[in-house]
Amino acid sequence: FLNKPSSELEAKVILEKLSGNVHTVYTGLSMICSVCGKEDSDFDKTIVHFNYLTEKSILKYIESGEPMDKAGAYGIQGMGSFLVKKIEGKLDTVIGFPKELFKKMLKEHEDCLKV
């Protein structure tokens, strides 16, 4: 698991491990209908290919402060986009909220949503 770094040193270690490598991001959603009690859970995954990073680029990115509140020590939606070579899957999954999956789950509960 790649959590949020607790220090700049930990952010550096995480980014060094990700450099030039591939990892998979999983984001899950759960929904419980307050009307009928139906429970639903699902997840989405995206494969992330990282660029090779120099120590200088890692340190400069850490200096920005952005990695400190991000799981995996990077924010693909912000300055951290330069770290990523390509993704296989949906960007929203990496950001942390898979909108298409959420819409699909809402559609499955649409009978309960009609008031």
ROZA-757390 format. One record per residue: residue in three letters; z, y, x of N, C-alpha, C in turn. Coordinates in nm, 4 decimals. Layout:
// residues N
{resn:ALA	n_w:Z	n_v:Y	n_u:X	ca_w:Z	ca_v:Y	ca_u:X	c_w:Z	c_v:Y	c_u:X}
...
//
This chain:
// residues 115
{resn:PHE	n_w:0.0000	n_v:-0.1186	n_u:0.0836	ca_w:0.0000	ca_v:0.0000	ca_u:0.0000	c_w:0.0000	c_v:0.1241	c_u:0.0875}
{resn:LEU	n_w:-0.0700	n_v:0.2256	n_u:0.0417	ca_w:-0.0712	ca_v:0.3528	ca_u:0.1121	c_w:0.0010	c_v:0.4559	c_u:0.0261}
{resn:ASN	n_w:0.1224	n_v:0.4849	n_u:0.0632	ca_w:0.2029	ca_v:0.5821	ca_u:-0.0099	c_w:0.1789	c_v:0.7222	c_u:0.0433}
{resn:LYS	n_w:0.2496	n_v:0.8178	n_u:-0.0146	ca_w:0.2481	ca_v:0.9537	ca_u:0.0390	c_w:0.3239	c_v:0.9526	c_u:0.1709}
{resn:PRO	n_w:0.2732	n_v:1.0213	n_u:0.2720	ca_w:0.3444	ca_v:1.0227	ca_u:0.4001	c_w:0.4750	c_v:1.1012	c_u:0.3897}
{resn:SER	n_w:0.5765	n_v:1.0530	n_u:0.4594	ca_w:0.7062	ca_v:1.1210	ca_u:0.4580	c_w:0.7189	c_v:1.2215	c_u:0.5721}
{resn:SER	n_w:0.6225	n_v:1.2214	n_u:0.6630	ca_w:0.6247	ca_v:1.3151	ca_u:0.7754	c_w:0.4820	c_v:1.3343	c_u:0.8262}
{resn:GLU	n_w:0.4632	n_v:1.4362	n_u:0.9076	ca_w:0.3319	ca_v:1.4588	ca_u:0.9677	c_w:0.2940	c_v:1.3439	c_u:1.0600}
{resn:LEU	n_w:0.3916	n_v:1.2877	n_u:1.1285	ca_w:0.3646	ca_v:1.1734	ca_u:1.2161	c_w:0.3141	c_v:1.0545	c_u:1.1338}
{resn:GLU	n_w:0.3779	n_v:1.0291	n_u:1.0201	ca_w:0.3333	ca_v:0.9189	ca_u:0.9351	c_w:0.1928	c_v:0.9456	c_u:0.8808}
{resn:ALA	n_w:0.1629	n_v:1.0703	n_u:0.8461	ca_w:0.0283	ca_v:1.1062	ca_u:0.8003	c_w:-0.0738	c_v:1.0766	c_u:0.9098}
{resn:LYS	n_w:-0.0406	n_v:1.1090	n_u:1.0317	ca_w:-0.1302	ca_v:1.0841	ca_u:1.1458	c_w:-0.1549	c_v:0.9345	c_u:1.1626}
{resn:VAL	n_w:-0.0500	n_v:0.8559	n_u:1.1550	ca_w:-0.0624	ca_v:0.7102	ca_u:1.1694	c_w:-0.1516	c_v:0.6532	c_u:1.0585}
{resn:ILE	n_w:-0.1314	n_v:0.6983	n_u:0.9353	ca_w:-0.2119	ca_v:0.6501	ca_u:0.8223	c_w:-0.3585	c_v:0.6852	c_u:0.8433}
{resn:LEU	n_w:-0.3860	n_v:0.8105	n_u:0.8776	ca_w:-0.5244	ca_v:0.8545	ca_u:0.8950	c_w:-0.5916	c_v:0.7842	c_u:1.0125}
{resn:GLU	n_w:-0.5159	n_v:0.7564	n_u:1.1178	ca_w:-0.5712	ca_v:0.6803	ca_u:1.2308	c_w:-0.6087	c_v:0.5388	c_u:1.1873}
{resn:LYS	n_w:-0.5272	n_v:0.4786	n_u:1.1008	ca_w:-0.5578	ca_v:0.3435	ca_u:1.0507	c_w:-0.6805	c_v:0.3441	c_u:0.9596}
{resn:LEU	n_w:-0.6970	n_v:0.4485	n_u:0.8811	ca_w:-0.8105	ca_v:0.4575	ca_u:0.7897	c_w:-0.9408	c_v:0.4912	c_u:0.8621}
{resn:SER	n_w:-0.9321	n_v:0.5608	n_u:0.9735	ca_w:-1.0487	ca_v:0.6074	ca_u:1.0486	c_w:-1.1467	c_v:0.4939	c_u:1.0780}
{resn:GLY	n_w:-1.2705	n_v:0.5119	n_u:1.0319	ca_w:-1.3760	ca_v:0.4146	ca_u:1.0578	c_w:-1.3646	c_v:0.2858	c_u:0.9791}
{resn:ASN	n_w:-1.2688	n_v:0.2775	n_u:0.8901	ca_w:-1.2447	ca_v:0.1541	ca_u:0.8145	c_w:-1.2769	c_v:0.1714	c_u:0.6661}
{resn:VAL	n_w:-1.2621	n_v:0.0616	n_u:0.5941	ca_w:-1.2879	ca_v:0.0572	ca_u:0.4501	c_w:-1.1596	c_v:0.0131	c_u:0.3802}
{resn:HIS	n_w:-1.1270	n_v:0.0778	n_u:0.2690	ca_w:-1.0127	ca_v:0.0340	ca_u:0.1890	c_w:-1.0474	c_v:0.0457	c_u:0.0403}
{resn:THR	n_w:-0.9673	n_v:-0.0179	n_u:-0.0413	ca_w:-0.9905	ca_v:-0.0177	ca_u:-0.1855	c_w:-0.8760	c_v:0.0548	c_u:-0.2549}
{resn:VAL	n_w:-0.9131	n_v:0.1453	n_u:-0.3451	ca_w:-0.8156	ca_v:0.2199	ca_u:-0.4249	c_w:-0.8165	c_v:0.1618	c_u:-0.5663}
{resn:TYR	n_w:-0.6986	n_v:0.1270	n_u:-0.6152	ca_w:-0.6815	ca_v:0.0773	ca_u:-0.7516	c_w:-0.6012	c_v:0.1806	c_u:-0.8298}
{resn:THR	n_w:-0.6471	n_v:0.2103	n_u:-0.9512	ca_w:-0.5718	ca_v:0.2981	ca_u:-1.0396	c_w:-0.5614	c_v:0.2307	c_u:-1.1761}
{resn:GLY	n_w:-0.4389	n_v:0.2204	n_u:-1.2271	ca_w:-0.4164	ca_v:0.1528	ca_u:-1.3540	c_w:-0.3692	c_v:0.2474	c_u:-1.4621}
{resn:LEU	n_w:-0.3979	n_v:0.2095	n_u:-1.5854	ca_w:-0.3528	ca_v:0.2840	ca_u:-1.7029	c_w:-0.2909	c_v:0.1868	c_u:-1.8020}
{resn:SER	n_w:-0.1884	n_v:0.2315	n_u:-1.8699	ca_w:-0.1283	ca_v:0.1543	ca_u:-1.9788	c_w:-0.1127	c_v:0.2453	c_u:-2.0990}
{resn:MET	n_w:-0.1300	n_v:0.1863	n_u:-2.2155	ca_w:-0.1214	ca_v:0.2634	ca_u:-2.3388	c_w:-0.0462	c_v:0.1794	c_u:-2.4427}
{resn:ILE	n_w:0.0442	n_v:0.2427	n_u:-2.5129	ca_w:0.1143	ca_v:0.1780	ca_u:-2.6242	c_w:0.0945	c_v:0.2663	c_u:-2.7470}
{resn:CYS	n_w:0.0395	n_v:0.2089	n_u:-2.8506	ca_w:0.0154	ca_v:0.2832	ca_u:-2.9742	c_w:0.1468	c_v:0.2987	c_u:-3.0501}
{resn:SER	n_w:0.1824	n_v:0.4213	n_u:-3.0798	ca_w:0.3076	ca_v:0.4459	ca_u:-3.1522	c_w:0.2957	c_v:0.4116	c_u:-3.3010}
{resn:VAL	n_w:0.1732	n_v:0.3925	n_u:-3.3503	ca_w:0.1517	ca_v:0.3593	ca_u:-3.4908	c_w:0.1600	c_v:0.2085	c_u:-3.5135}
{resn:CYS	n_w:0.0801	n_v:0.1316	n_u:-3.4367	ca_w:0.0732	ca_v:-0.0133	ca_u:-3.4616	c_w:0.1460	c_v:-0.0960	c_u:-3.3559}
{resn:GLY	n_w:0.1851	n_v:-0.0317	n_u:-3.2462	ca_w:0.2570	ca_v:-0.1027	ca_u:-3.1405	c_w:0.1687	c_v:-0.1786	c_u:-3.0434}
{resn:LYS	n_w:0.0363	n_v:-0.1690	n_u:-3.0606	ca_w:-0.0560	ca_v:-0.2390	ca_u:-2.9712	c_w:-0.0403	c_v:-0.1861	c_u:-2.8289}
{resn:GLU	n_w:-0.0324	n_v:-0.2796	n_u:-2.7345	ca_w:-0.0208	ca_v:-0.2445	ca_u:-2.5930	c_w:-0.1508	c_v:-0.2799	c_u:-2.5229}
{resn:ASP	n_w:-0.1906	n_v:-0.1945	n_u:-2.4302	ca_w:-0.3141	ca_v:-0.2174	ca_u:-2.3563	c_w:-0.2953	c_v:-0.1681	c_u:-2.2136}
{resn:SER	n_w:-0.3414	n_v:-0.2461	n_u:-2.1190	ca_w:-0.3382	ca_v:-0.2071	ca_u:-1.9781	c_w:-0.4697	c_v:-0.2477	c_u:-1.9143}
{resn:ASP	n_w:-0.5162	n_v:-0.1667	n_u:-1.8215	ca_w:-0.6388	ca_v:-0.1971	ca_u:-1.7489	c_w:-0.6356	c_v:-0.1208	c_u:-1.6171}
{resn:PHE	n_w:-0.7294	n_v:-0.1522	n_u:-1.5298	ca_w:-0.7363	ca_v:-0.0832	ca_u:-1.4016	c_w:-0.8809	c_v:-0.0667	c_u:-1.3603}
{resn:ASP	n_w:-0.9019	n_v:0.0207	n_u:-1.2652	ca_w:-1.0334	ca_v:0.0411	ca_u:-1.2055	c_w:-1.0142	c_v:0.0400	c_u:-1.0549}
{resn:LYS	n_w:-1.1203	n_v:0.0098	n_u:-0.9826	ca_w:-1.1106	ca_v:0.0108	ca_u:-0.8370	c_w:-1.2330	c_v:0.0780	c_u:-0.7776}
{resn:THR	n_w:-1.2121	n_v:0.1412	n_u:-0.6641	ca_w:-1.3189	ca_v:0.2050	ca_u:-0.5885	c_w:-1.2992	c_v:0.1716	c_u:-0.4414}
{resn:ILE	n_w:-1.4088	n_v:0.1373	n_u:-0.3758	ca_w:-1.4059	ca_v:0.1076	ca_u:-0.2326	c_w:-1.4385	c_v:0.2364	c_u:-0.1578}
{resn:VAL	n_w:-1.3550	n_v:0.2705	n_u:-0.0599	ca_w:-1.3691	ca_v:0.3952	ca_u:0.0156	c_w:-1.4008	c_v:0.3625	c_u:0.1613}
{resn:HIS	n_w:-1.5109	n_v:0.4188	n_u:0.2113	ca_w:-1.5516	ca_v:0.4038	ca_u:0.3510	c_w:-1.5163	c_v:0.5338	c_u:0.4237}
{resn:PHE	n_w:-1.4339	n_v:0.5233	n_u:0.5258	ca_w:-1.3909	ca_v:0.6408	ca_u:0.6008	c_w:-1.4830	c_v:0.6664	c_u:0.7197}
{resn:ASN	n_w:-1.5031	n_v:0.7935	n_u:0.7505	ca_w:-1.5702	ca_v:0.8313	ca_u:0.8745	c_w:-1.4795	c_v:0.7991	c_u:0.9924}
{resn:TYR	n_w:-1.5379	n_v:0.7915	n_u:1.1114	ca_w:-1.4565	ca_v:0.7853	ca_u:1.2329	c_w:-1.4013	c_v:0.9253	c_u:1.2563}
{resn:LEU	n_w:-1.2719	n_v:0.9361	n_u:1.2769	ca_w:-1.2057	ca_v:1.0659	ca_u:1.2898	c_w:-1.1576	c_v:1.0870	c_u:1.4320}
{resn:THR	n_w:-1.1755	n_v:1.2078	n_u:1.4807	ca_w:-1.1198	ca_v:1.2421	ca_u:1.6115	c_w:-0.9738	c_v:1.2802	c_u:1.5932}
{resn:GLU	n_w:-0.8984	n_v:1.2717	n_u:1.6999	ca_w:-0.7581	ca_v:1.3132	ca_u:1.6923	c_w:-0.7496	c_v:1.4601	c_u:1.6530}
{resn:LYS	n_w:-0.8421	n_v:1.5408	n_u:1.7056	ca_w:-0.8429	ca_v:1.6839	ca_u:1.6749	c_w:-0.8640	c_v:1.7079	c_u:1.5248}
{resn:SER	n_w:-0.9580	n_v:1.6347	n_u:1.4641	ca_w:-0.9832	ca_v:1.6553	ca_u:1.3206	c_w:-0.8656	c_v:1.6073	c_u:1.2360}
{resn:ILE	n_w:-0.8007	n_v:1.4995	n_u:1.2788	ca_w:-0.6821	ca_v:1.4503	ca_u:1.2075	c_w:-0.5706	c_v:1.5540	c_u:1.2131}
{resn:LEU	n_w:-0.5442	n_v:1.6066	n_u:1.3314	ca_w:-0.4364	ca_v:1.7051	ca_u:1.3476	c_w:-0.4653	c_v:1.8332	c_u:1.2700}
{resn:LYS	n_w:-0.5921	n_v:1.8769	n_u:1.2713	ca_w:-0.6287	ca_v:1.9981	ca_u:1.1975	c_w:-0.6096	c_v:1.9766	c_u:1.0468}
{resn:TYR	n_w:-0.6463	n_v:1.8591	n_u:0.9989	ca_w:-0.6293	ca_v:1.8291	ca_u:0.8566	c_w:-0.4808	c_v:1.8245	c_u:0.8201}
{resn:ILE	n_w:-0.4002	n_v:1.7617	n_u:0.9026	ca_w:-0.2557	ca_v:1.7556	ca_u:0.8773	c_w:-0.1961	c_v:1.8960	c_u:0.8765}
{resn:GLU	n_w:-0.2444	n_v:1.9795	n_u:0.9677	ca_w:-0.1973	ca_v:2.1183	ca_u:0.9776	c_w:-0.2210	c_v:2.1948	c_u:0.8469}
{resn:SER	n_w:-0.3232	n_v:2.1563	n_u:0.7710	ca_w:-0.3527	ca_v:2.2237	ca_u:0.6438	c_w:-0.2447	c_v:2.1960	c_u:0.5385}
{resn:GLY	n_w:-0.1689	n_v:2.0874	n_u:0.5582	ca_w:-0.0651	ca_v:2.0503	ca_u:0.4625	c_w:-0.1130	c_v:1.9613	c_u:0.3491}
{resn:GLU	n_w:-0.2433	n_v:1.9513	n_u:0.3313	ca_w:-0.2969	ca_v:1.8747	ca_u:0.2185	c_w:-0.2553	c_v:1.7276	c_u:0.2164}
{resn:PRO	n_w:-0.2500	n_v:1.6590	n_u:0.3299	ca_w:-0.2180	ca_v:1.5155	ca_u:0.3239	c_w:-0.0753	c_v:1.4828	c_u:0.2812}
{resn:MET	n_w:0.0134	n_v:1.5799	n_u:0.2840	ca_w:0.1557	ca_v:1.5503	ca_u:0.2684	c_w:0.1972	c_v:1.5099	c_u:0.1262}
{resn:ASP	n_w:0.1174	n_v:1.5434	n_u:0.0270	ca_w:0.1538	ca_v:1.5023	ca_u:-0.1095	c_w:0.0478	c_v:1.4108	c_u:-0.1715}
{resn:LYS	n_w:-0.0253	n_v:1.3419	n_u:-0.0841	ca_w:-0.1322	ca_v:1.2541	ca_u:-0.1303	c_w:-0.1079	c_v:1.1111	c_u:-0.0846}
{resn:ALA	n_w:-0.1223	n_v:1.0172	n_u:-0.1760	ca_w:-0.1171	ca_v:0.8761	ca_u:-0.1376	c_w:-0.2313	c_v:0.8489	c_u:-0.0403}
{resn:GLY	n_w:-0.2006	n_v:0.7807	n_u:0.0679	ca_w:-0.3012	ca_v:0.7541	ca_u:0.1700	c_w:-0.3241	c_v:0.8707	c_u:0.2639}
{resn:ALA	n_w:-0.2500	n_v:0.9790	n_u:0.2449	ca_w:-0.2551	ca_v:1.0978	ca_u:0.3308	c_w:-0.3896	c_v:1.1698	c_u:0.3269}
{resn:TYR	n_w:-0.4635	n_v:1.1553	n_u:0.2157	ca_w:-0.5863	ca_v:1.2342	ca_u:0.2033	c_w:-0.6148	c_v:1.2646	c_u:0.0569}
{resn:GLY	n_w:-0.6787	n_v:1.3789	n_u:0.0366	ca_w:-0.7212	ca_v:1.4197	ca_u:-0.0968	c_w:-0.8724	c_v:1.4297	c_u:-0.0992}
{resn:ILE	n_w:-0.9372	n_v:1.3298	n_u:-0.1552	ca_w:-1.0836	ca_v:1.3249	ca_u:-0.1559	c_w:-1.1437	c_v:1.4411	c_u:-0.2353}
{resn:GLN	n_w:-1.0663	n_v:1.4977	n_u:-0.3286	ca_w:-1.1148	ca_v:1.6070	ca_u:-0.4113	c_w:-1.0973	c_v:1.7423	c_u:-0.3434}
{resn:GLY	n_w:-1.0363	n_v:1.7455	n_u:-0.2273	ca_w:-1.0124	ca_v:1.8711	ca_u:-0.1569	c_w:-1.0736	c_v:1.8708	c_u:-0.0185}
{resn:MET	n_w:-1.0001	n_v:1.9291	n_u:0.0749	ca_w:-1.0475	ca_v:1.9362	ca_u:0.2132	c_w:-1.0685	c_v:1.7978	c_u:0.2727}
{resn:GLY	n_w:-0.9976	n_v:1.6989	n_u:0.2221	ca_w:-1.0081	ca_v:1.5632	ca_u:0.2740	c_w:-1.1404	c_v:1.4951	c_u:0.2456}
{resn:SER	n_w:-1.2281	n_v:1.5599	n_u:0.1707	ca_w:-1.3582	ca_v:1.4984	ca_u:0.1409	c_w:-1.4381	c_v:1.4718	c_u:0.2683}
{resn:PHE	n_w:-1.4164	n_v:1.5512	n_u:0.3737	ca_w:-1.4902	ca_v:1.5310	ca_u:0.4989	c_w:-1.4502	c_v:1.4017	c_u:0.5691}
{resn:LEU	n_w:-1.3368	n_v:1.3446	n_u:0.5323	ca_w:-1.2900	ca_v:1.2208	ca_u:0.5941	c_w:-1.3683	c_v:1.0994	c_u:0.5454}
{resn:VAL	n_w:-1.4276	n_v:1.1120	n_u:0.4270	ca_w:-1.4888	ca_v:0.9979	ca_u:0.3592	c_w:-1.6396	c_v:0.9955	c_u:0.3819}
{resn:LYS	n_w:-1.6870	n_v:0.8798	n_u:0.4262	ca_w:-1.8304	ca_v:0.8591	ca_u:0.4491	c_w:-1.9022	c_v:0.8321	c_u:0.3175}
{resn:LYS	n_w:-1.8473	n_v:0.7394	n_u:0.2377	ca_w:-1.9046	ca_v:0.7090	ca_u:0.1065	c_w:-1.8024	c_v:0.6326	c_u:0.0240}
{resn:ILE	n_w:-1.8291	n_v:0.6290	n_u:-0.1076	ca_w:-1.7459	ca_v:0.5476	ca_u:-0.1968	c_w:-1.8364	c_v:0.4554	c_u:-0.2775}
{resn:GLU	n_w:-1.7812	n_v:0.3411	n_u:-0.3151	ca_w:-1.8481	ca_v:0.2486	ca_u:-0.4058	c_w:-1.7580	c_v:0.2381	c_u:-0.5280}
{resn:GLY	n_w:-1.7955	n_v:0.3111	n_u:-0.6314	ca_w:-1.7133	ca_v:0.3177	ca_u:-0.7510	c_w:-1.7023	c_v:0.4615	c_u:-0.7973}
{resn:LYS	n_w:-1.5997	n_v:0.4889	n_u:-0.8731	ca_w:-1.5850	ca_v:0.6208	ca_u:-0.9345	c_w:-1.4864	c_v:0.7091	c_u:-0.8573}
{resn:LEU	n_w:-1.5266	n_v:0.8332	n_u:-0.8399	ca_w:-1.4427	ca_v:0.9315	ca_u:-0.7713	c_w:-1.3094	c_v:0.9500	c_u:-0.8438}
{resn:ASP	n_w:-1.3115	n_v:0.9524	n_u:-0.9774	ca_w:-1.1887	ca_v:0.9725	ca_u:-1.0558	c_w:-1.0818	c_v:0.8678	c_u:-1.0251}
{resn:THR	n_w:-1.1261	n_v:0.7473	n_u:-0.9921	ca_w:-1.0313	ca_v:0.6409	ca_u:-0.9593	c_w:-0.9556	c_v:0.6749	c_u:-0.8321}
{resn:VAL	n_w:-1.0259	n_v:0.7307	n_u:-0.7336	ca_w:-0.9614	ca_v:0.7684	ca_u:-0.6073	c_w:-0.8688	c_v:0.8879	c_u:-0.6296}
{resn:ILE	n_w:-0.9111	n_v:0.9807	n_u:-0.7125	ca_w:-0.8298	ca_v:1.0992	ca_u:-0.7411	c_w:-0.7020	c_v:1.0600	c_u:-0.8153}
{resn:GLY	n_w:-0.7108	n_v:0.9554	n_u:-0.8983	ca_w:-0.5891	ca_v:0.9056	ca_u:-0.9619	c_w:-0.5898	c_v:0.8992	c_u:-1.1125}
{resn:PHE	n_w:-0.7022	n_v:0.9359	n_u:-1.1764	ca_w:-0.7092	ca_v:0.9247	ca_u:-1.3221	c_w:-0.8508	c_v:0.8861	c_u:-1.3631}
{resn:PRO	n_w:-0.8735	n_v:0.7568	n_u:-1.3873	ca_w:-1.0081	ca_v:0.7103	ca_u:-1.4239	c_w:-1.0433	c_v:0.7486	c_u:-1.5679}
{resn:LYS	n_w:-1.1156	n_v:0.8590	n_u:-1.5836	ca_w:-1.1453	ca_v:0.9137	ca_u:-1.7164	c_w:-1.2249	c_v:0.8177	c_u:-1.8048}
{resn:GLU	n_w:-1.3243	n_v:0.7507	n_u:-1.7468	ca_w:-1.4051	ca_v:0.6584	ca_u:-1.8275	c_w:-1.3197	c_v:0.5442	c_u:-1.8825}
{resn:LEU	n_w:-1.2304	n_v:0.4930	n_u:-1.8013	ca_w:-1.1409	ca_v:0.3863	ca_u:-1.8453	c_w:-1.0491	c_v:0.4367	c_u:-1.9566}
{resn:PHE	n_w:-0.9983	n_v:0.5593	n_u:-1.9414	ca_w:-0.9121	ca_v:0.6193	ca_u:-2.0432	c_w:-0.9873	c_v:0.6346	c_u:-2.1759}
{resn:LYS	n_w:-1.1120	n_v:0.6829	n_u:-2.1687	ca_w:-1.1925	ca_v:0.6987	ca_u:-2.2902	c_w:-1.2159	c_v:0.5639	c_u:-2.3577}
{resn:LYS	n_w:-1.2431	n_v:0.4612	n_u:-2.2770	ca_w:-1.2635	ca_v:0.3255	ca_u:-2.3308	c_w:-1.1377	c_v:0.2771	c_u:-2.4028}
{resn:MET	n_w:-1.0223	n_v:0.3002	n_u:-2.3419	ca_w:-0.8962	ca_v:0.2569	ca_u:-2.4028	c_w:-0.8686	c_v:0.3343	c_u:-2.5317}
{resn:LEU	n_w:-0.8967	n_v:0.4647	n_u:-2.5306	ca_w:-0.8785	ca_v:0.5442	ca_u:-2.6529	c_w:-0.9681	c_v:0.4928	c_u:-2.7650}
{resn:LYS	n_w:-1.0923	n_v:0.4591	n_u:-2.7297	ca_w:-1.1859	ca_v:0.4079	ca_u:-2.8299	c_w:-1.1334	c_v:0.2787	c_u:-2.8924}
{resn:GLU	n_w:-1.0706	n_v:0.1941	n_u:-2.8115	ca_w:-1.0147	ca_v:0.0694	ca_u:-2.8626	c_w:-0.8967	c_v:0.0937	c_u:-2.9573}
{resn:HIS	n_w:-0.8384	n_v:0.2133	n_u:-2.9504	ca_w:-0.7241	ca_v:0.2489	ca_u:-3.0353	c_w:-0.7622	c_v:0.3532	c_u:-3.1404}
{resn:GLU	n_w:-0.8922	n_v:0.3766	n_u:-3.1607	ca_w:-0.9334	ca_v:0.4878	ca_u:-3.2469	c_w:-0.8859	c_v:0.4745	c_u:-3.3914}
{resn:ASP	n_w:-0.8700	n_v:0.3523	n_u:-3.4412	ca_w:-0.8205	ca_v:0.3361	ca_u:-3.5789	c_w:-0.6810	c_v:0.3955	c_u:-3.5939}
{resn:CYS	n_w:-0.5992	n_v:0.3802	n_u:-3.4926	ca_w:-0.4625	ca_v:0.4337	ca_u:-3.4970	c_w:-0.4596	c_v:0.5847	c_u:-3.4757}
{resn:LEU	n_w:-0.5645	n_v:0.6378	n_u:-3.4144	ca_w:-0.5664	ca_v:0.7805	ca_u:-3.3835	c_w:-0.6103	c_v:0.8654	c_u:-3.5026}
{resn:LYS	n_w:-0.6716	n_v:0.8029	n_u:-3.6016	ca_w:-0.7153	ca_v:0.8763	ca_u:-3.7211	c_w:-0.5946	c_v:0.9037	c_u:-3.8097}
{resn:VAL	n_w:-0.5740	n_v:1.0288	n_u:-3.8392	ca_w:-0.4587	ca_v:1.0677	ca_u:-3.9210	c_w:-0.5054	c_v:1.1227	c_u:-4.0536}
//
